[in-house]
């Protein structure tokens, strides 16, 4: 599976969002690296109605929020 990703940090200096493409192994390694760095990942795949999150053009979307003392970063994974 391939994902278009956008990664935005909020701790320290806020840099422009990074955009790239990752396969599922690379996405899992990125999340695991943040976990090892002390972040607690929270994965969002459903909306308030329990339906799969989707982009405006209908592609499945997963949002991973990384928390430390507060929100540290967000990773958006759009299924390609």
C-alpha positions as CSV (number, residue, x, y, z in Angstrom):
1,X,0.0,0.0,0.0
2,X,1.3,3.5,-0.8
3,X,0.4,6.7,1.1
4,X,0.8,10.3,0.3
5,X,1.9,11.8,3.6
6,X,1.9,15.3,5.2
7,X,3.9,15.6,8.4
8,X,3.7,18.7,10.6
9,X,5.5,19.3,13.8
10,X,4.3,21.6,16.6
11,X,7.0,21.2,19.2
12,X,10.1,23.4,18.9
13,X,10.3,25.6,15.9
14,X,7.3,25.0,13.6
15,X,8.6,24.1,10.2
16,X,6.7,23.9,7.0
17,X,4.8,20.7,6.5
18,X,6.8,17.9,4.8
19,X,5.1,16.0,2.0
20,X,6.3,12.7,0.7
21,X,5.1,9.2,-0.4
22,X,5.7,6.2,1.9
23,X,4.8,2.5,1.6
24,X,3.1,0.9,4.6
25,X,6.4,-0.4,6.1
26,X,7.9,3.1,6.0
27,X,4.8,4.6,7.5
28,X,4.9,2.1,10.4
29,X,8.7,2.8,10.9
30,X,8.0,6.5,11.1
31,X,5.3,6.1,13.7
32,X,7.5,3.7,15.6
33,X,10.4,6.1,15.6
34,X,8.2,8.8,17.1
35,X,7.0,6.3,19.7
36,X,10.6,5.5,20.6
37,X,11.4,9.2,20.8
38,X,8.8,9.6,23.6
39,X,5.6,10.4,21.7
40,X,2.3,8.7,22.2
41,X,0.6,8.1,18.9
42,X,-3.2,8.3,18.6
43,X,-4.6,7.0,15.3
44,X,-7.8,8.4,13.9
45,X,-9.5,6.5,11.0
46,X,-13.1,7.2,11.7
47,X,-15.2,10.3,12.0
48,X,-17.8,11.1,14.7
49,X,-20.4,9.0,12.8
50,X,-18.1,6.0,12.7
51,X,-17.4,6.3,9.0
52,X,-14.0,6.0,7.4
53,X,-12.2,9.4,7.2
54,X,-11.9,10.5,3.6
55,X,-10.3,13.3,1.6
56,X,-12.4,15.7,-0.4
57,X,-11.9,13.5,-3.5
58,X,-13.0,10.4,-1.6
59,X,-9.7,8.7,-0.9
60,X,-9.3,6.9,2.6
61,X,-7.5,9.0,5.1
62,X,-5.7,8.2,8.4
63,X,-4.5,10.8,10.8
64,X,-1.9,10.0,13.4
65,X,-1.5,12.6,16.2
66,X,1.7,12.4,18.3
67,X,1.5,13.6,21.9
68,X,4.2,14.4,24.4
69,X,3.3,17.1,26.9
70,X,0.7,18.2,24.4
71,X,0.3,17.8,20.6
72,X,3.8,17.4,19.2
73,X,3.1,16.5,15.6
74,X,0.5,15.2,13.1
75,X,0.9,12.8,10.3
76,X,-1.7,12.6,7.6
77,X,-1.7,9.4,5.5
78,X,-3.8,9.5,2.3
79,X,-4.2,6.0,0.7
80,X,-3.1,6.1,-3.0
